[in-house]
Amino acid sequence: QVQLVESGGGLVQAGGSLRLSCAASRSGFSINAMAWYRQAPGKQRELVAVITGGSSTSYADSVKGRFTISRDNAKNTVYLQMNSLKPEDTAVYYCNAGRFVTAFNPGNYWGQGTQVTVSS
């Protein structure tokens, strides 16, 4: 079993920045891919960004150019740097990890979620 612990959410004004962190309790191929999803009230969960063990990345169109996902394998930690935040980025952000992660097939492991609120 893998535990994922997130931190870094909060309240920020539009145009501001936040960095989310997600620390995994252990490493291994079971968490080869790490990702961030988000879910806003009344909306479906969506994949925001994913990074593979080889550090290949992909992003939702809505965050390209503003968000950057990265990982520190020595610390078993994935980060999401969010710049130029917009009110529509307001959501609960969830860390996810698994052997593979795609938009419709998340990994087996989830964090508890962290609230990001962007005020206009």
C-alpha positions as CSV (number, residue, x, y, z in Angstrom):
1,Q,0.0,0.0,0.0
2,V,1.1,3.5,-0.8
3,Q,0.1,6.6,1.1
4,L,0.1,10.0,-0.6
5,V,0.1,13.2,1.5
6,E,-0.6,16.5,-0.2
7,S,0.2,20.0,1.0
8,G,0.3,23.5,-0.4
9,G,-3.3,24.4,-1.2
10,G,-4.9,27.7,-0.1
11,L,-6.5,30.9,-1.1
12,V,-4.9,33.2,-3.7
13,Q,-5.9,36.1,-5.9
14,A,-6.3,35.7,-9.6
15,G,-2.9,36.0,-11.3
16,G,-1.1,34.6,-8.3
17,S,0.8,31.3,-7.8
18,L,0.7,28.3,-5.6
19,R,2.8,25.1,-5.4
20,L,1.3,21.8,-4.4
21,S,3.4,18.9,-3.1
22,C,2.6,15.3,-2.8
23,A,4.8,12.9,-0.9
24,A,4.5,9.2,-1.4
25,S,5.3,6.8,1.4
26,R,7.5,4.7,-0.8
27,S,8.9,4.4,-4.3
28,G,8.7,1.6,-6.9
29,F,7.1,0.8,-10.2
30,S,3.7,0.7,-8.5
31,I,3.9,4.5,-8.5
32,N,5.8,4.9,-11.8
33,A,3.4,7.6,-12.9
34,M,2.2,10.5,-10.7
35,A,-0.4,13.0,-11.4
36,W,-2.7,15.7,-10.3
37,Y,-6.5,15.6,-10.8
38,R,-8.9,18.3,-9.7
39,Q,-12.6,18.4,-9.1
40,A,-14.7,21.6,-8.9
41,P,-18.1,21.7,-7.3
42,G,-20.7,20.3,-9.6
43,K,-18.1,19.2,-12.2
44,Q,-16.5,15.9,-13.1
45,R,-13.0,15.1,-11.9
46,E,-10.4,16.0,-14.6
47,L,-6.7,15.1,-15.1
48,V,-4.6,18.2,-14.8
49,A,-1.1,16.9,-15.3
50,V,0.8,13.7,-15.2
51,I,4.5,12.8,-15.1
52,T,6.0,9.4,-15.7
53,G,9.0,7.8,-14.1
54,G,11.1,8.9,-17.0
55,S,9.8,12.5,-16.4
56,S,7.7,12.7,-19.5
57,T,4.8,15.1,-18.9
58,S,1.4,16.0,-20.2
59,Y,-1.1,18.6,-19.3
60,A,-4.8,19.5,-19.7
61,D,-5.2,22.1,-22.4
62,S,-6.7,24.5,-19.8
63,V,-3.5,24.6,-17.8
64,K,-0.8,24.4,-20.5
65,G,1.7,27.2,-20.2
66,R,0.6,28.0,-16.7
67,F,1.1,24.8,-14.6
68,T,4.3,22.7,-14.4
69,I,4.5,19.2,-12.9
70,S,7.8,17.9,-11.7
71,R,9.1,15.1,-9.4
72,D,11.9,14.5,-7.1
73,N,12.5,10.7,-7.1
74,A,14.9,10.9,-4.2
75,K,12.1,12.3,-2.0
76,N,9.3,10.3,-3.7
77,T,7.5,13.7,-4.2
78,V,5.6,15.2,-7.0
79,Y,5.0,19.0,-7.3
80,L,2.5,21.1,-9.2
81,Q,3.6,24.7,-9.7
82,M,0.6,26.8,-10.6
83,N,1.1,30.2,-12.1
84,S,-1.3,32.8,-13.5
85,L,-4.1,31.3,-11.5
86,K,-7.7,31.9,-12.6
87,P,-10.9,31.7,-10.7
88,E,-11.8,28.6,-12.8
89,D,-8.8,26.8,-11.4
90,T,-10.7,26.7,-8.0
91,A,-11.1,23.0,-7.1
92,V,-10.0,20.3,-4.8
93,Y,-6.7,19.0,-6.1
94,Y,-5.9,15.3,-5.7
95,C,-2.6,13.6,-6.0
96,N,-2.7,10.3,-7.8
97,A,-0.1,7.6,-8.5
98,G,0.1,4.2,-10.2
99,R,1.9,2.2,-12.7
100,F,0.2,4.1,-15.5
101,V,-2.1,7.1,-15.3
102,T,-4.4,8.4,-18.1
103,A,-7.3,10.8,-18.1
104,F,-9.8,7.9,-17.8
105,N,-7.7,5.4,-15.9
106,P,-6.2,6.9,-12.8
107,G,-3.6,5.1,-10.7
108,N,-4.6,3.0,-7.7
109,Y,-3.5,5.5,-5.1
110,W,-5.0,8.8,-4.1
111,G,-4.2,11.6,-1.7
112,Q,-6.8,13.2,0.6
113,G,-7.1,16.3,-1.6
114,T,-6.2,19.9,-1.0
115,Q,-8.4,22.9,-1.6
116,V,-7.3,25.6,-4.0
117,T,-9.4,28.7,-4.2
118,V,-8.7,31.5,-6.6
119,S,-10.5,34.8,-5.9
120,S,-11.3,37.3,-8.7
